Amino acid sequence: MLKICIAGATGFIGKNLIAQLEQKEDIEIIALSRRISHEMDGAKKGNVTWRRCNGFSMIDVEEVTKDVDILIYLIHSMLPSSSLTQGGFSCFDLYLADNFSRACHKNNVKKIIYLSGIIPKDGAKLSNHLKSRLEVEKILSLYNNDTCSLRAGLIIGKGGSSFKILEKLVKRLPILICPPWTKTKTQPIDLQDVLASIQFTIKNYDKLEKYYDIGSNEVMTYEKMLQLTAQELNRNNMTLHLPIIPIKLSKLWVSKITGSSSNLVYPLVESLKHNMVVDNDKRLLLKDHDYRTFSDSLKEGLNKNKESFVRSIINYNQNINLRWLKTVTSIQRLSLKSSFSSKKVAEQYFDWLNNSFFFLLKIIQNDDEISFRLFGILELLRLKKSYNRSNQSRSVYYIINGLLAHQNQIGARLEFRKIEYQNTLVIALIDFRPSIPWFIYKYTQALVHLNIMNRFKSYLKAKYA
């Protein structure tokens, strides 16, 4: 029996994939989500076992990927995962992918299947969104992991973020405003065709190349997509071409009109400057499979209201409310030209703090514990190094005490990590809970931490240039 682990199981693709795989007797599914309650951790229905997993925790990721044959990686980080996040979505994608990549290597996972984005061949500078997708592909293949990426453009299906934006634009705009990016070409793909492609890769996991493009048989512009959507909704929207609207303004009005988070909309709209068309030489074309037309996808997507059983497994009343917990995740990254180790960088960080803020802060190191003391008296934070979780590429310090730390810290830590991809250094503060009132923390301690991290990054960049 093939054991498949799905990371991002409660997302748009994940929940629909599980609904198709749950009746297959030759497959065992481990469905991962951070949002299910502790009581539901381990709940089983048919061949699906639900596991509560915090993707930012290497311990969690290593545990849930034990004895797994295939990891299907569906995690994307454009929406915040905690009450306060510091760092771009690409930093979070990098960190999460590296966690799963290391765990898959440790647990000898046979194949990683990743749903990525189409990488255009026009030679233009990639948007941050597509650049992050490509980087995740490379991170997942580190540590000698065998990976296969399915690169898709716009996925059409009820519940998909891009589909929701498209539908809301048509419903809420009496005049379809068409900036220059609406003339770029795309090759959308129906949700069911994506799921069929994933199932093909599962069946043939040992015969796959590194990546494939997937798409329908239709190539069209975004303007055409808007017009077809308007027709399906029986809307008589007028079309107004405005060739001078910059992409920054487009991101703003799309977010405001659709009511979608700017964290989601901005990266997506930025990517629309690229022609998202499949490379026929690298296309995964399924035999004896009828690809749906865009119009057929619209009809089903606009009329389909049923949710899969996945939502019933998530107990929203009892699960951990990430916003209520008031946790902080800060991930900073930079590329260094010279060789370095995480241990060396961590040691330099504490020395740099001592030297830079000697008039205010004193860092006292005693064996494996490090104390941050204001004027050398008041202990603001106490960290304890974890030798079990640290190695040449990771130095992990758990936050165990101090005036600025909430007493109930669940795995809060400061980590220095070296990733063997373009000599990348990551400095991460994970799941930290402050002791001071939240509204005060946001505009004091949080800003101080970010400023210190930026100054230390500048110091490292100069040192290792």
C-alpha positions in Angstrom: 0.0 0.0 0.0 1.3 3.5 -1.0 1.5 5.9 1.9 0.9 9.5 0.8 1.3 12.6 3.0 -0.6 15.8 1.8 0.8 19.0 3.2 -1.8 21.7 2.8 -4.7 19.3 3.1 -7.4 21.8 3.9 -6.6 24.2 1.1 -8.4 24.5 -2.3 -6.4 21.7 -4.0 -5.8 19.6 -1.0 -9.4 19.1 0.1 -10.6 18.3 -3.4 -7.7 15.8 -3.9 -8.6 14.0 -0.7 -12.2 13.8 -1.7 -11.1 11.8 -4.8 -8.5 9.7 -3.1 -10.4 8.7 0.0 -12.1 5.7 -1.6 -8.9 4.2 -3.1 -8.0 1.0 -1.2 -4.4 0.9 -2.4 -3.6 4.3 -0.9 -3.2 5.4 2.7 -3.4 9.2 3.2 -1.9 11.3 6.0 -3.6 14.7 5.8 -1.8 17.6 7.5 -3.3 20.8 8.8 -2.3 23.2 11.5 -5.9 24.2 12.0 -7.4 21.1 13.4 -7.9 20.7 17.1 -5.7 18.5 19.4 -8.8 16.3 19.9 -9.1 15.6 16.2 -5.4 14.9 15.8 -5.2 11.3 14.6 -8.9 11.2 13.5 -9.5 8.7 10.8 -12.1 8.3 8.1 -11.7 5.5 5.6 -8.1 5.6 4.3 -7.5 9.2 5.5 -5.8 10.0 8.8 -5.7 13.6 10.0 -2.6 14.8 11.7 -2.1 18.2 13.3 1.1 19.7 12.0 2.8 23.0 12.4 4.9 23.3 9.3 7.2 25.7 11.0 8.2 23.0 13.5 10.8 20.6 12.3 9.8 18.2 15.0 6.2 18.1 13.8 7.3 17.7 10.1 9.8 14.9 10.9 7.1 13.0 12.9 4.3 13.2 10.2 6.6 12.2 7.3 7.8 9.0 8.9 7.3 5.9 6.7 5.8 8.1 4.0 6.3 7.1 0.3 5.1 10.3 -1.4 4.8 13.9 -0.1 2.3 16.1 -2.0 3.4 19.6 -1.2 0.6 22.2 -1.6 1.7 24.8 0.9 1.8 28.5 -0.1 2.4 31.3 2.3 0.9 34.4 0.8 -1.7 34.7 3.7 -0.4 35.3 7.3 -0.1 32.2 9.5 0.1 34.1 12.8 -1.1 37.3 14.4 2.0 39.2 13.4 4.4 38.3 10.6 7.7 40.0 9.7 9.2 39.0 6.4 7.9 38.5 2.9 5.9 35.5 1.8 8.9 34.1 0.0 10.8 34.0 3.3 8.0 31.8 4.8 7.8 29.6 1.7 11.6 29.1 1.9 11.6 28.2 5.5 8.6 25.8 5.3 10.0 24.1 2.1 13.3 23.6 3.8 11.7 22.0 6.8 9.8 19.5 4.6 12.9 18.9 2.4 15.1 18.1 5.4 12.4 15.8 6.9 11.9 13.9 3.6 15.6 13.3 3.3 15.8 12.1 6.9 12.8 9.8 6.5 13.8 8.5 3.0 10.6 9.7 1.3 10.6 8.3 -2.2 9.1 11.3 -4.1 8.0 14.9 -3.5 5.2 16.2 -5.8 4.8 20.0 -5.8 2.1 22.1 -7.4 4.0 25.1 -8.7 3.4 27.9 -11.2 4.2 28.1 -14.9 7.6 29.7 -15.4 7.5 31.9 -18.6 10.1 31.5 -21.2 10.0 35.2 -22.4 13.2 36.0 -20.5 11.6 38.7 -18.5 12.4 39.2 -14.8 10.2 36.9 -12.8 7.6 38.3 -10.4 8.2 37.7 -6.7 5.4 35.2 -6.8 6.9 33.0 -9.6 10.4 33.5 -8.3 9.3 32.0 -5.0 7.5 29.1 -6.7 10.7 28.3 -8.6 12.8 28.6 -5.4 10.6 26.2 -3.6 11.0 23.7 -6.4 14.8 23.9 -5.9 14.6 23.8 -2.1 12.4 20.7 -2.1 15.0 18.9 -4.3 17.9 19.7 -1.9 19.3 17.0 0.3 19.1 14.5 -2.7 15.3 14.4 -2.7 13.6 13.1 -5.8 11.0 15.7 -6.8 8.5 16.4 -9.5 6.8 19.8 -10.0 3.6 20.3 -11.8 3.6 23.9 -13.1 0.1 25.3 -13.5 -1.3 28.8 -14.4 -4.8 29.9 -13.3 -6.8 27.0 -11.8 -10.5 27.3 -12.4 -12.8 25.8 -9.7 -15.1 26.7 -6.9 -13.2 27.9 -3.8 -10.0 28.7 -5.7 -8.6 32.1 -4.7 -7.9 33.2 -8.3 -11.4 32.1 -9.4 -13.0 34.0 -6.6 -11.2 37.2 -7.6 -12.2 36.7 -11.2 -15.9 36.2 -10.2 -16.0 39.2 -7.9 -14.4 41.5 -10.4 -17.1 40.7 -12.9 -20.0 40.9 -10.4 -18.8 44.2 -8.8 -17.6 46.2 -11.8 -20.2 47.5 -14.2 -17.4 48.5 -16.4 -14.6 46.0 -16.9 -11.4 48.0 -16.6 -8.7 46.5 -18.7 -5.1 47.6 -18.0 -2.3 46.4 -20.2 -1.8 43.1 -18.3 -5.3 41.9 -19.4 -3.8 41.5 -22.9 -1.2 38.9 -21.7 -1.9 35.3 -22.5 -2.8 32.5 -20.1 -3.6 28.8 -20.4 -6.0 28.2 -17.5 -6.8 24.7 -16.3 -9.8 23.2 -14.6 -9.5 21.9 -11.1 -10.5 18.4 -12.2 -7.7 18.4 -14.8 -5.2 19.4 -12.1 -6.4 16.6 -9.8 -6.1 14.1 -12.7 -2.5 15.3 -13.3 -1.6 14.8 -9.7 -3.1 11.3 -9.6 -1.1 10.5 -12.7 2.1 11.5 -11.0 1.1 9.4 -8.0 0.7 6.3 -10.1 3.9 6.9 -12.0 6.0 8.5 -9.3 9.1 6.4 -10.1 9.1 7.4 -13.8 8.8 11.2 -13.7 11.0 14.0 -14.8 11.8 17.0 -12.7 8.9 19.2 -13.8 6.0 19.3 -16.2 3.7 22.1 -17.4 0.0 21.5 -17.1 -2.8 23.4 -18.8 -6.0 23.1 -20.8 -6.1 23.1 -24.6 -7.1 26.8 -24.7 -4.9 29.9 -24.8 -6.6 33.2 -24.1 -6.1 36.7 -22.7 -7.2 37.7 -19.2 -9.6 40.2 -21.0 -11.2 37.2 -22.8 -11.6 35.4 -19.5 -13.3 38.4 -17.9 -15.7 38.6 -20.9 -16.6 34.9 -20.8 -17.2 35.1 -17.1 -19.5 38.1 -17.6 -21.4 36.1 -20.2 -21.8 33.1 -18.0 -23.1 35.4 -15.2 -25.5 37.2 -17.6 -23.8 40.5 -17.0 -23.6 43.2 -19.7 -20.4 44.7 -18.4 -18.8 47.4 -20.7 -15.1 47.1 -21.4 -12.8 50.1 -20.8 -9.2 49.9 -22.0 -6.8 52.0 -19.9 -3.3 51.5 -21.2 -1.6 53.8 -18.7 -2.6 52.1 -15.5 0.6 50.9 -13.7 0.7 47.5 -12.2 0.9 49.0 -8.7 -2.4 50.7 -9.1 -3.9 47.6 -10.6 -3.0 45.6 -7.4 -4.7 48.2 -5.2 -8.0 48.4 -7.1 -8.3 44.6 -7.6 -7.8 44.1 -3.8 -10.3 46.8 -2.8 -13.0 45.8 -5.3 -12.8 42.1 -4.6 -12.3 42.5 -0.8 -9.4 40.1 -1.0 -6.4 40.4 1.1 -3.6 42.5 -0.4 -1.2 39.8 0.8 -2.9 37.5 -1.7 -3.8 39.9 -4.5 -0.5 41.8 -4.9 1.7 38.8 -5.7 -0.9 37.3 -8.0 -1.5 40.5 -10.0 2.2 41.2 -10.2 2.6 37.8 -12.0 0.0 38.7 -14.6 2.6 40.7 -16.6 3.9 37.3 -17.8 2.4 35.1 -20.5 1.5 32.0 -18.5 1.4 29.5 -21.4 2.6 25.9 -21.2 5.8 24.8 -22.9 4.6 22.0 -25.2 7.9 20.3 -25.0 7.4 19.9 -21.2 3.7 19.5 -21.1 2.1 16.7 -19.2 -0.6 15.6 -21.6 -2.8 12.9 -20.2 -3.9 10.2 -22.7 -7.6 9.4 -23.0 -8.4 12.5 -20.9 -10.8 15.1 -22.0 -9.6 18.5 -20.8 -12.4 20.9 -19.9 -12.9 24.1 -21.8 -12.8 27.4 -19.9 -16.6 27.9 -20.4 -17.4 24.4 -19.0 -15.1 25.1 -16.0 -17.0 28.4 -15.4 -20.4 26.7 -15.5 -19.4 24.1 -12.9 -17.4 26.5 -10.8 -20.2 29.1 -10.6 -22.9 26.6 -9.8 -21.1 24.2 -7.5 -21.8 24.9 -3.8 -21.1 21.5 -2.1 -18.1 21.2 0.1 -16.2 18.0 0.5 -16.1 16.1 3.8 -12.9 17.8 4.7 -14.5 20.6 6.5 -16.3 18.3 8.9 -13.0 17.1 10.3 -12.0 20.7 11.2 -13.5 21.8 14.5 -13.5 25.5 14.2 -15.1 26.1 17.6 -12.4 24.2 19.5 -9.3 24.5 17.3 -6.5 26.9 18.2 -7.3 30.3 17.0 -4.0 31.6 15.7 -5.0 35.2 15.9 -6.3 34.9 19.5 -3.0 33.3 20.6 -1.2 36.5 19.5 1.9 34.8 18.2 4.7 36.3 16.2 6.6 34.8 13.3 9.6 36.8 12.0 11.7 35.3 9.2 14.6 37.3 7.7 16.9 36.1 5.0 20.0 37.2 3.0 22.5 35.7 0.7 26.2 35.7 1.8 29.0 35.3 -0.6 31.6 33.7 1.8 31.4 30.4 3.6 29.8 30.5 7.1 28.0 28.2 9.6 24.9 28.8 11.6 26.8 28.4 14.8 29.3 31.0 13.8 26.5 33.5 12.8 24.7 32.8 16.1 27.8 33.5 18.1 28.4 36.7 16.1 24.8 37.8 16.7 25.2 37.7 20.5 28.6 39.4 20.4 27.3 42.0 18.0 24.4 42.8 20.4 26.8 43.2 23.3 29.1 45.5 21.4 26.4 47.6 19.7 24.1 48.1 22.7 26.6 47.9 25.5 25.2 51.0 27.1 21.7 49.4 27.4 21.9 45.7 27.0 24.2 43.0 28.4 24.3 39.5 27.0 25.3 36.9 29.6 26.2 33.5 28.4 26.3 30.6 30.9 26.8 27.1 29.4 23.9 26.6 27.1 21.8 29.5 28.4 21.9 33.1 27.2 20.4 36.0 29.2 19.4 39.4 27.8 19.6 41.9 30.6 18.6 45.5 30.6 21.4 47.5 32.2 22.8 44.1 33.2 20.1 43.7 35.9 16.5 43.1 34.5 16.3 39.9 32.6 14.3 40.6 29.4 14.7 37.2 27.8 16.4 33.9 28.5 17.3 31.5 25.8 18.4 27.9 26.0 20.3 26.3 23.2 18.9 23.0 22.0 21.9 20.7 21.1 19.5 18.0 20.0 17.9 20.2 17.4 21.1 22.0 16.4 23.7 20.9 13.9 26.2 22.5 11.4 23.4 24.2 9.5 20.9 25.0 12.3 21.4 26.7 15.7 18.2 26.6 17.7 17.6 28.6 20.9 14.3 28.1 22.8 12.8 31.1 24.6 12.2 29.9 28.2 11.9 33.0 30.4 12.2 36.7 30.7 10.1 39.8 31.4 9.2 40.2 27.7 8.1 36.6 27.1 4.7 35.1 27.9 4.9 32.3 30.4 3.1 29.9 28.1 5.5 29.6 25.2 4.7 26.7 22.9 8.0 25.9 21.1 9.0 29.6 20.8 12.5 29.9 19.5 15.2 31.9 17.8 16.9 30.0 15.0 19.9 30.6 12.7 19.8 28.4 9.6 22.0 27.9 6.7 20.4 26.7 3.5 22.5 25.3 0.8 20.8 27.4 -1.9 22.7 30.5 -3.0 24.4 30.5 0.4 21.2 31.6 2.0 21.0 32.5 5.7 17.7 32.6 7.6 17.2 34.1 11.0 13.8 33.1 12.4 11.8 34.0 15.4 9.0 31.4 15.5 5.8 31.2 17.6 6.9 33.9 20.1 4.3 35.1 22.5 5.0 38.5 24.1 4.1 39.2 27.7 3.2 42.9 27.3 -0.2 43.9 25.9 -0.5 43.2 22.2 -1.2 46.7 20.9 1.9 48.0 22.8 4.0 45.1 21.6 3.2 45.8 17.9 4.5 49.3 18.1 7.4 48.9 20.5 9.1 45.5 20.9 8.1 44.2 17.5 9.6 47.2 15.7 12.7 47.1 17.9 13.2 43.4 16.9 12.8 44.1 13.2 15.2 47.1 13.4 17.8 45.0 15.2 17.5 42.2 12.6 17.9 44.6 9.7 21.0 46.2 11.3 22.5 42.8 12.0 21.8 41.7 8.4 23.6 44.8 7.2 26.5 43.9 9.4 26.7 40.4 8.1 26.4 41.5 4.5 29.4 43.8 5.0 31.4 41.2 6.8 30.8 38.4 4.3 30.8 40.5 1.1 
